[in-house]
Structures are given as structure tokens and as C-alpha cells.
Amino acid sequence: MTNDVLDTINNRRSIREFLDKPVSDDILSQILEAGFRAPFAAQLCSVIYTRNREKMKNAGITVYPTVPVHMIFFIDLVRLEKIMTHRGHEYGYDDMMAIWLGMQDVVLMIENLTIAAESLGLGSVLYGLTPLRADSIAKTFNVPKRVFPVVGISIGYPDPAEETEIRPRIPLEMAAFEDEYRNHSDEDINICMKKMDTGFIAQGYYIKSRTKVELVDKEDTIGFDKYSWSEHISRKFRSAFRKGDPLLDILRRHGFDLK
Ligand SMILES: Cc1cc2nc3c(=O)[nH]c(=O)nc-3n(C[C@H](O)[C@H](O)[C@H](O)COP(=O)(O)O)c2cc1C
């Protein structure tokens, strides 16, 4: 069984090359509105969007070269605290829990927005390292403390000249379980890796994008032709942020009370 919504979801892929075609205010309002229609825990989300490349640069955001609009999604505790003050209440919540709820609000909103954009013929790509740019983002966009960037997303009309394929996923039965968690066997893990690795290698993903996480403490014996998704994700989680947890420091610097 299928329908337009399922087709839109199932055919979505990240877009990294955009046409030189502006995204109108009307379209932007529509997709933002769709984002804000997502279910919410506490409406702890705000968005700043910009078409200004100078601002993106000043904010330390490296977007793909042809991006027309970039959005940053924030966890926003300031608006809630102001509402509470109006009602004569003082904030006494656990900041970690508030961040968690804010994260839930942000991810639901961003997925709604992504699908809405897709349904209107636009494409998008997310940027996961955005929180590490919190200092320059705050300075550039006048963002107060206790409002913190979670993720960035670029939006625009896909360039049809750029071939974009549907990327593989880990098989559903390896990640969706009825009643009980599946404690993956070696064979299960091989099935997961094979599906992802053969898919990404067949699409030439890492060869085309020249993406590779450098190894700092181990000899690199894998060429781009054999560099796979499981190698990529393993390298990322092996060496990045090994020297402490910068995100925690950044969050504290931005006014969050985290022990
Ligand atoms: C939270 C998040 C952060 C991401 N960060 C980046 C990024 O910094 N750069 C990038 O090119 N793609 C980024 N992506 C896109 C993923 O690489 C992409 O979604 C994944 O490879 C699956 O491909 P697909 O979206 O085409 O299905 C991100 C995706 C998510 C959900």
C-alpha cells in the first residue's frame, strides 16, 4: 500500500547541490508552519533562518556552496522562563531533562519541516556539528544564554544535474523489535554491516565525496574504493572528541546548569 505521504518519505534523500533559485517567503512560511505543527513536549524550540552567506560564514557554519537558505534549530529555555515569570513561577527544573525535552521538540519539528519541504519540491541536508559552533552562532545571530543550537539544515531546490541516490539503511529487523530487545549476534552485525557497506560502496558515496575520517593513531590501510559506512562511523566514534567532552563545556558556557 502506498500514498503521497509515504512516497515523499520513502523517496527522500539528502540534497547537497541546489539550483540558483530563491526560496520564496511564502514557501518558507509554509514549511516552517508545518514544522511547528509537530507534536511538542514543551515548545522548547526556536529557529533562526538566513539567506545571508556573510552571516553563515561569521557564525562558523560551513554549508554546501550552492545553499540558498540555512536554518538553525535551537533548544530555547528563555521563552519558557519568561512565560513562567509572567505566571509568577520560578524555574526549578533539571537542565539536563529540559535539554532532553527540547531535543525531542527540535527533532520532531525538523523532521516535519523536512518532509513538508520535500512535498513542495525542495530538498535539504542537516549538519550535526552545529552545536560546536554555539559561540559564533550566538554572537552572529544575537542568541542569548540558555538558547542552544541543536542542528542546522540547508534548504533549497535540488539541482537535477546532480545524481542523488537513496541511501541504504540497517535492515528493519535489526533495529525494530517487538516486545524484546534483540541482542545482536556476530551474524546479525555482519548482516547490518553488509547491507550498509555494499550499498554505500556500490553508490561510490565516499569516492565521490572524498570523505574519509583520518586516523591519528593507526595506519590507514583502506583506500577510498574499500572505505565503507561501517568503517566511517567506527572511525568517527573512535577518535573524535577523545580528549574530553567539549559539548558539555560549551553548554555550561551558554548558561546551562549541568553537573
Ligand atoms: C543529525 C544529522 C546530522 C547530519 N550531519 C550532516 C553533515 O554535517 N553533513 C552532511 O553532509 N550530511 C549530514 N547529515 C546527512 C546524513 O549524512 C544523511 O542523512 C545520511 O547519510 C543518510 O542519507 P540520506 O539522508 O540521503 O538518506 C546529517 C544527518 C543527520 C540526521
The ligand as an SDF file (V2000), in Angstrom:
LIG
                    3D

 31 33  0  0  0  0  0  0  0  0999 V2000
   21.5470   14.8630   12.7580 C   0  0  0  0  0  0  0  0  0  0  0  0
   22.1420   14.7400   11.3870 C   0  0  0  0  0  0  0  0  0  0  0  0
   23.3330   15.3730   11.1000 C   0  0  0  0  0  0  0  0  0  0  0  0
   23.8830   15.3080    9.8300 C   0  0  0  0  0  0  0  0  0  0  0  0
   25.0340   15.9900    9.5570 N   0  0  0  0  0  0  0  0  0  0  0  0
   25.4940   16.0290    8.2850 C   0  0  0  0  0  0  0  0  0  0  0  0
   26.5990   16.8650    7.9390 C   0  0  0  0  0  0  0  0  0  0  0  0
   27.1800   17.5550    8.7890 O   0  0  0  0  0  0  0  0  0  0  0  0
   26.9980   16.9020    6.6400 N   0  0  0  0  0  0  0  0  0  0  0  0
   26.3670   16.1710    5.6710 C   0  0  0  0  0  0  0  0  0  0  0  0
   26.7610   16.2340    4.5030 O   0  0  0  0  0  0  0  0  0  0  0  0
   25.3140   15.3690    5.9640 N   0  0  0  0  0  0  0  0  0  0  0  0
   24.8710   15.2950    7.2340 C   0  0  0  0  0  0  0  0  0  0  0  0
   23.7730   14.5260    7.5440 N   0  0  0  0  0  0  0  0  0  0  0  0
   23.1010   13.7670    6.4860 C   0  0  0  0  0  0  0  0  0  0  0  0
   23.4240   12.2860    6.5680 C   0  0  0  0  0  0  0  0  0  0  0  0
   24.7290   12.0830    6.0960 O   0  0  0  0  0  0  0  0  0  0  0  0
   22.3870   11.5310    5.7480 C   0  0  0  0  0  0  0  0  0  0  0  0
   21.1190   11.7710    6.2690 O   0  0  0  0  0  0  0  0  0  0  0  0
   22.6920   10.0320    5.7480 C   0  0  0  0  0  0  0  0  0  0  0  0
   23.9100    9.7850    5.0770 O   0  0  0  0  0  0  0  0  0  0  0  0
   21.5960    9.2430    5.0480 C   0  0  0  0  0  0  0  0  0  0  0  0
   21.4250    9.7200    3.7360 O   0  0  0  0  0  0  0  0  0  0  0  0
   20.0120   10.2590    3.2310 P   0  0  0  0  0  0  0  0  0  0  0  0
   19.5950   11.4170    4.1080 O   0  0  0  0  0  0  0  0  0  0  0  0
   20.2450   10.7150    1.8040 O   0  0  0  0  0  0  0  0  0  0  0  0
   19.0400    9.1290    3.3170 O   0  0  0  0  0  0  0  0  0  0  0  0
   23.2330   14.5540    8.8250 C   0  0  0  0  0  0  0  0  0  0  0  0
   22.0470   13.8900    9.1350 C   0  0  0  0  0  0  0  0  0  0  0  0
   21.5050   13.9790   10.3880 C   0  0  0  0  0  0  0  0  0  0  0  0
   20.1970   13.2740   10.6900 C   0  0  0  0  0  0  0  0  0  0  0  0
  1  2  1  0
  2  3  1  0
  2 30  2  0
  3  4  2  0
  4  5  1  0
  4 28  1  0
  5  6  2  0
  6  7  1  0
  6 13  1  0
  7  8  2  0
  7  9  1  0
  9 10  1  0
 10 11  2  0
 10 12  1  0
 12 13  2  0
 13 14  1  0
 14 15  1  0
 14 28  1  0
 15 16  1  0
 16 17  1  0
 16 18  1  0
 18 19  1  0
 18 20  1  0
 20 21  1  0
 20 22  1  0
 22 23  1  0
 23 24  1  0
 24 25  2  0
 24 26  1  0
 24 27  1  0
 28 29  2  0
 29 30  1  0
 30 31  1  0
M  END
$$$$
